[in-house]
Amino acid sequence: MVYYDAHCHYYNLNKTYMNFFIAAVSIDYPTSLKTLKFKSKNVLKGVGMHPWYIDEKSLKKVISLIEKADFIGEVGIDFKYSNVSRVKQIKYFLNLLKNQRKRKTLNVHAYAA
Ligand SMILES: [Zn+2]
């Protein structure tokens, strides 16, 4: 049997899961770099900036990694738990989307309550 994990913070794990097909998300620049180094055929690599960890200095660096990734994620909006202002979250989310050359799948964190 094969299992699918559509949202896994795989950079925290130091183990290979042979029976899993994994969408490995990242939350910032360092985790995006780490995720891109995975060689396993059953791991799709995502680069992103989580709405809890928005950082102006890292935005361009994360954007520069998008072309090497299989998808963009984790990105999104969180009006409940993030300490970042709503305006800034929306601005960064839109920036990540418009700065990709090819349209890639998004893995979105969304909490707007
Ligand atoms: Zn997540």
Boltz pocket constraint, residues with backbone or C-beta under 6 A from the ligand:
constraints:
  - pocket:
      binder: B
      contacts: [[A, 7], [A, 9], [A, 25], [A, 74], [A, 109]]
      max_distance: 6.0
